[in-house]
């Protein structure tokens, strides 16, 4: 019985569509299958590059906790050469989607010679609809070209450069008329850039700011539907006024010296507030944080995530002057490392200020020894409400795993340090910084 190669008989359109779901390295390898497949890969509209697919045996140095990435491994050059070749082979063709994940980019480059800059310039000519870049350059600065913010075909852009420097992102102009979703990570965002961004993206619906240093006092616009501010640091209160906003997700760190004031959130339906504590920092909760939930009092669906010892105290402060959640029907409490038992009074206060509440759901990693006590008290709380029921779950909801929350906490702590460097840069010249460090060192020695 003879075998028929039915896949090879498909039209090129279908073959390229199938290959678009695979990493580009795998798509290119199909050219070796037969003469029929030799040039199919070159017409795939989706390009997906991940440095992990190019790792070789010589990439890692050392063992255990001392393991590091070798800048001399040939896989670095192989990765760059492969992407250069693919892009050069299709300069006359459009690219619908370009995705790059480049962790452990340890090879040094000069500012304007970084391959990522070169690739962005090339992609501008190929008019992509989706651009997603995550690069982790340990020993290099990635200068993002201005054309990244003037590509008029873009609808979805993710730009994360995790070089631990929080470089200022400030293109000369922003003109992204079709952009609907934007994710920016690890940059310093100033007020003038935020103004240009919101004006230059008239159709922007989703904005995500991840691990950024925010040097601005407000985020205000009329068309955003979703906003995420995760593990960002800022030295002054930020006023958030977005009447069109439907969903909000924000993380609040215990080391923050400033908070958020939410105003004009009349369309807000769902909100998630994640309270993170930084073990290396003293607890510093600003007065504005006691009002963080006040501007969210109109939501129908509220998630509260607690992570780290002391995060329950942050929730207590936030609910110190508890507003009336007149529309709230579902509230979820998601705790990591057993935080819920320390804030049961605050939870009760929220329940009593939510007249139409229907479901109180908790997700957690509580110890078994306190789980029964927690459930007993929560049942008593919802029983006193009358209309509310308790829903128990041991599955994480807002975050896929404990590791994801740990990463948020780590990034927040790292950028808290960056913000402190910015705030005290001026003091160093006046001689105050040395006095401050000397005093803090003495205080630490006393505690130890």
N, C-alpha and C positions, 0 to 999 in steps of 0.2 A: 504494500500500500504506500503510495507516494505521499509526501507531505507538501502541502501548499503554503507558501509564504504569503499569507493574506495581508499581513501588516505592510509589507513592501508594496503591495498593490494599491494601497490607499493613496489618495491625492496628497500632493505636497502640503496643502493647507492643513489637512488633518495630521500629518506627520509632525509638522512644526508645532502645531497646537499641543500634541502629546509631549514633545520634547520640552516645551515651555514649562512643564511641571517638574523637570529634573534640573539639578545643578548644571551649569554650563560645561563644566569639565566632563560630565557624563554625556552630554549632548554632542560634544566634539568627538568623543571616542566612537560614536556610531558611524563615523565616516569610514571606519575600517571594516564594517559589516559586509559591504558589497559596493559595487559601482553605483547602484541605485541610491545608496545612502551618502555618497561621497560629499555632496554639497548641501544636503538638507539642513544640517546644523547652522549653516551660514545665514539662513532665512528666519531663524527663530527670533521672535520679537522680545522675548524675556531673557535677560542676562542675569545670572545668579552666581556670584563668586564668593567662596568662603575659604579663608586661609587654612582652616583646619583640614580641608581636602588635599592640601599640598604638603602636609607635615612629613618629614623624613626622620630616620632614626637619629640623625645628628642634631636635631633641633633643641633638645633639652640637655642641660648641663647639671651635674650634681645629682643628689638623691634626697628623697624625703622633703623636709621643710626647706632645704637649701637649693631645691631645684629652680633653675632659671632657664631662660631662652637664649640660645646662642645667636649672636648677630652674624656669625660667620657661616651659618647653615646655608646650603645651596637652595633650600626650599624658598627662601625669601626672594631670590632672583628668579626662580622658576615661576613663582606666583605673579610677579610683576610682568615678566616677559609674556606669560600666557595671556594676561588681560590686555596688554599692549597689542598682541597679535590679533586677538579676537576683535578688538575695536577697530584696528587698522583694516581688517579684512571686510568690514561692513560700513565703511564711511559713507557710502552712498545710500545706505538703507536706514530706515527709521528704527529706533529702539523704543518699544512701548514701556518696558520696565527694566530698571537697572538696580540690582541689589548687591551690596558689598559688605561683608563682615570680615574685618581684619584685626583680630586680636593678636597680641604679642608682636606688634610691629616695632622691633627693637633696632633695626638697622637705621643708622643716622642719615638724615637728608637735610639739605639746605632748605630754607623756608619756601622758596619758589620752585624748587626742584622736586618736591614731594610728588610721587606718582598720583596721589588722589587729586591734587590740584590739576594735573595734566588730564586725568580722565574726565573730570567735571567739564573742563574746557572742550574736550572732544564731544562729550555727550550733548552739549549745548547745540551742536550742529545737527544732532540726530533727533532732536525734538521729543524727548521722552515724556511720557505721561506720569510715570512713577519713578522717583529717585530715592533710594534708601541706602544710606552710608553710615556704617559704624566702624570707626578705626581707633585703635589704641596705640598711639605712637609714643613709646616711652622716652625716646631720645630725639624726637623731631617735632617741629612745629608744622602744622598743616595750615597753610594760608588759603582760606576758602575764597575762590575768585568771585567777584561781584556778579558774574553771569549766572551763578546759581540762583540769584534772586531776580533775574530778569528773563527766565525761560518761560515764555508765555503759554507753553503747552502743558506745564506741570499741573497735576491735580492732587498729587500726594507726595510729600517730601519728608524724609527723615534724615536729619543731619546731626550726628553725634561724634565728636572728636574728644575722646577720653585721654587727654594728655596731661591731666592734673595741673594745668596752668590756668584754666578758665579764661582763655583768650577772649578779648572783646570782639564781638560780632557786630560789625557796623559797615555794611555795604553802602556804596554811594547812593543807590536807589533800589527800591523794591517795586517790581511790576510783575505780579503773578495773578493775572485776572481770573484764571480758572482753578487756582489752588483751593482745595476744600479741606485738606488735612495737612497739618504741619507738626512735626516732632523735632524739637531742638534740645540737644543735651550737652552738658559740660562746657558751656560758654558763659561769658559775662554779658548780660543783657542790660543795656542802658535805656533810659526813657526815650531818647531820640530814635533809637532803632525800633522800639516797640511802637512808637507813633507811625513811623514809616511802614512798618509791617502791617499794621491794621488798616492803614489807608491804601496800601498797595495790594492788598488781598481782599477785594470787595466781596468775594464769595466764600471766604474762609469760614468753615463750620466747626472744625475740631482743632484745638491748639493744645499741645503737650509740651511742657517745660520740665526737663528732667535734670536734676543735679546741676542747676545753673546758679550763678551768682546774680541776683536781681538788684540792679541799682536804679530803681524806679519807684515812684510813689503811687501809681495807679495803673490798672488795666481796665480800659473802658471802651466798649464798642457796642454796635447794635445788631450784629449778625451772627455772632458765635453761638453754637448750640451745645458744645462740649468743651470743658476746660480741665486740664490736669496740671497740677503744680506739685511735683514729687521731688522730695529731698533737695529743694532749693534753699538758698540762704539769702537773707536780705537784712540790711541794717536799719530800715525804717518801715513803719506800717505801710502796707499796700492796700489801697482802696480798690475793691473789685466791684465794678458797676456794669453789669451786662444783662439788660432786661430780657434778651432773647435766650439766655442760657437755660438749657434743659437738664444737663448733667454736669456734676462737679466732683472732682477728686483731688484732695489736697492732703499733704503730709505736714505735720507740725512737729518740730523737734524741740526737745527740752532746752537746748543750748541757744535757741533763737532769742534775740534781743528785741524782736519786733514781730508783729503778727499780721493778720488779715482783717479788714473790715468789709464785710459783704453788704452791698446796698443794691436796691432796685433789682432784686432777683425774682421778679413776679412770675416768670415762666419756669422756674426751677422745679423739677419733679423729683429727681434723684440726686443725692449727695453722699459722698464718702469722705470721712475725715479720719486720717491715720495719725495717731499720737505715738511718736517715737522718742525714746530716751537715749541719750548718749552717755555711756558709762564713764567716759573720760572727762566729762564736763559737769560742773555744778549745776544744780537745778535753777534755771532762770526763766520764770514765767512772767511775761509782760502783762500789763493791765489790759491791753487790747485783746489779748488772747481769751480773757474772761468773756468777751463778747463774740467769740468766733462762731458760735452756734446761733446767735441772735439773728443774724442776717439770713439764716437758713430755715427760719421758723415756718416757711410756707411749703416745705417739701412734703411729698407724699411717701417717699421711700428714703430712709436714712441708714447708712452703714457707719459704724464706729469701730475702728481697729485700734487695739492697744498692743504695744510691743515694748517690752523692757521694763525693768523694775522702776517704778515711779510713774509709769504712764497712767496709772489709775488716778494719781494726784493731778495730772494734767486734765483728765476728764472732769474731776471734781471742780477744778477752777473754771473750766469751760461751762459747767452747769451751775455755777455758784448763784447766778441770777438767771435761772432757767426761764426761757421764753415759753409762750404757749404755742405748741405745734398744732395748729388748728386743723391742718390737713393730713397730718402724719397717720398712715395706716400700717406701715411696716417699718420696724426698726431692727437692725441686726447688730449684734455685738460679737466681734471676732477678736479673740485674745490669744496671745502667744506667751508661753511661759507663765501661765496661771495668774492673770492680772484681774480677772473679773471680781473675785471675792473681795478685793480691796476697794471697790467702788459701788457696792450694792445700794448704798444710800443715794448716790447720784443717779443710778439707774431708776430707782423708785421715783425720784423727783421728776425725771423725764417722763416716765409712764403717767404719773399723775397730772402732768401738764400736756397730755396728748389725749384729748377727749374722744377722738374717733379711732384710736389705735386698735388694730385688729390682731396683729401678730408681733410677738417679741421672739426673735430667733437668735440663738447664740451658737457660734462656731468656736471651737477652742481646742487647746492642747493642755487642758487642766490635768493635774495629778488626780489619780483615782481617789486618793484619800480625801480630797476636798470636793470632788465632783458631786457626791450625794448632797453635801451641805449646800452647794451652789444651786442645784436644781430645786431643793426644798425652799430656799429663800426666794428664788425667782418665781416659783409657783405661787408663793404667798403674795408676791408683788402683783402679779397679773390677776390673781384672785380678787384683790382689792379694787381692781379697775372695773370689773364687771363685763366689759365687752371684749377684752383681750385674751388671747390664748398663748401658751408657751410652746415653741417649737424647738426641739433639741436636735443638734447635728454636730458630729465630730469632724466634718469635712470643711476645709478652708473654702471661703467664698470669693473674697476680693483678690486674694493672692493665691497662686497655684501651690505654693509651698512655703515652709518656714524659711528656706534659703532665700526666696525672693524678698521677704521682709527684712532678713538680715542684710541683704545687699542694699536695700533702701536706707537702712540705718547706717551702714558703712559709708555710703555716698554722702548722706547728710552730715555725718561727723567730719568727713574729709573736706567738704565745702564750707563747713563751719570754721575750720581752721583757715581756709582761704579768705573768708570774710573777715576774720579777726586780723589777718595780715593787712587787709585793705584799710580797716578801721584805724589800726594803730601805726600805719605807715608815716603819718604826719607827726605822731608823738615821738618817733624814734629820733627825728632831727632835733627835737627840743630837749632830749635827755630824759624824758619821762619814762620811756619804754624800759630802760635798764632798771630803773627804780621799781617799776611794776613787776618785771620778771623776778627781781631779787625778792620782793615781798611775797609773790606767789610761791617761789621756791621754798622760802622759809615756812609758809603756811602748809605746803605739801609735806615738808620734813616733819612738822609737828603732828600731822595726821598719821604719817607712817610710824 
